[in-house]
Amino acid sequence: MRSNRRTGFSAVEGLIIVVVVVVIGALGYVFVRNLNSKTAKTSGSQSKSVPKTAAAAKSDATQVKKELESVNIDSQLDTSTIDAALQ
């Protein structure tokens, strides 16, 4: 007698897998395309802003410099573990 135990995929199972992969790919493509179009619309509105004058930019830079100079990073740094590791 002949045994009819076959392993592997049949044509129908293979076709179902191909259809599922195509549907997932199409949904991903639509999602990325919509995401990119929203990003393009957002970035287009930002380019219409009025640029700062040189004086305003310098004023902002001066303010940032003062704020950075007021931060004392070294007082919060614990180098004991680094020193121990290097010895």
Secondary structure, 3 states (H helix, E strand, C coil): CCCCCCCCCCHHHHHHHHHHHHHHHHHHHHHHHHHHHHHHHHHHHHCCCCCCCHHHHHHHHHHHHHHHHHCCCHHHCCCHHHHHHHC
